[in-house]
Structures are given as structure tokens and as C-alpha cells.
Amino acid sequence: MSPNSASKAEKLGYTNVKVYHEGLPAWTQKNYTVLSAQSLKEAWMDKEVPAVILDIRSADAAKKEVIKGAVSLPAGDVEKSLAKFPAKDLKPPIIIYSDTSGDDAAKAAKTLIFAGYKNTKILAGGMAAWQEAKLAVENGSLNNTIAYVPKPKPGEMAMEDFKKIAASTPADTLILDVRNKEEAAAGMIKGAKCVPDEEILDRISEIPKDKKIVAHCSTGVRAEMAYHKLKEKGYNVQFLNAKIDINNDGNYRLERP
């Protein structure tokens, strides 16, 4: 780590800051977002959006009551517990709360952002705001396991399942490349058919209805759009929600979106 980086970290009160803190955009090294108790309930919990809810109060405070589904990890243990967090490439949303908003929540958020967890938020007002809003809490055995399982979108195909199909496409399956023609010209998966997303409805007759369709693009965005178009037309279709880079030999590399 450079002396300047170390100096900045020390001013923030961090120790043992490692080199992986560098290389992140400047704003992610300082900023986190804040959400209200009502937003956490309505936009996340009511809709069952997966997230890591982190209670950084003392274990004694957490034993009395926590927000439903929260993981207990005292503030002083956050930095030394980074290895216990989900893989960064999963881009897990992490929502932190303490007794109130407090400096300890800000410090924990910055520690996680420095470590590469960019989607980190703080619950405004902490547990006090949650209690004041009379929202659900639970007590009993503390949950100390930090887990995150992304919730797939409707029609989304797992990356591992896509790899199996790309390696040996079944006779009853078609990989539909919905990138534009210039992108496809640079390389396509063997056996795939290119019909750009914007041309799907005009060329619908070229897409067999007696086969399972697996759509992909370069990022998952157009593939999802193609999924909805084909689903409305009665197709058995799924899409790959991932970044994919294909070379002119048909070999490819996948990355989570």
C-alpha cells in the first residue's frame, strides 16, 4: 500500500488496511447509501430481496432482539471477519445497523467498501429507528453466519446450467444469440443462432417453437428483453443473466453481472 493510502486509512481510524483497498473508484472508498427503516421493510424484506443485514451492536444487545434475519457481528470484528463474507463477485447488498446511525456503522460501511463490497448501506437511525417504527424483531439464538444467495429473475438460467448447454447443446435446445450482427461476427458459441433482440418480432418464424430457447447477449440486458418477447409468444425460453465475452473460436468467458 502506498504511504498516501496508508495515511488516509489511518485518519479514518483503520489498522492493517491491505492493498486490495486500492484501485476502487474514489467515491466508493468514501461513500455508502442510507435507507430508512420503512424502505428496508417495504423495498427489501416485504419483497424478499436477498441481502445481508448486519447487526454490529454488541452480542449482549443483539441477544435481546435483532431485525429479522440479521447477522450479529460486533463492530470491532468486521475488519477481521472479511473472509467470512460472501464472494465479492456476487455483489451482495449489505445493510448495516447499530443502536443509532452512529460512527461505528459508518466505519463498518467504509471497511466493507474498501474491501470491495460496493453495495453497502446503512440503516438510518439504526435499531432505535426500527423499534420506533414498531417493525418486526426476533430474539433467541444469534445468527453468526454471513450468507447470501442471489434471487434469480423470472426466466434466468444459472451460469453452470448455461455452461453445460454450451458444451453440448441438446437436440431439443437452441442457444439464441441476441447481440447485434457486428458483435456476433467477432465470435459466437458453436451451434448458436443470431437474431438480434430488435429483430426478434420481425423474424419470429426463424425461431423454432418446438425447442427450448436459451437467449444470451453480452451483459444479460438484451437477453432478458428477448426472454419477455418470446415468453409472450408462448416459447419455452430462459436467458443468461451474465456478462459473456466470446472469441472467434467460439470459446467464451462468463462473469456475473
Buried (B, 14 or more C-beta within 10 A) or exposed (E): BEEEBEEBBEEBEBEEBEEEBEEBEEEBBEEBEBBBBEBBBEEBBEEEEBBBBBBBBBEEBBBEBBBEBBBBBBBEBBBEBBEBBBEBEBBBBBBBBBBBBBEBBBBBBBBBBBBBBBBBBBBBBBBBBBBEEEBEBEEEEBBEEBEBEBEEEEBBBEBEEBEEBBEEBEEEBBBBBBBBEEBBEEBBBEEBBBBBBEBBEEEBEEBEEEBBBBBBBBBBBBBBBBBEBBBEEEBBBBBBBBBBEBEEEEEBEBEBE
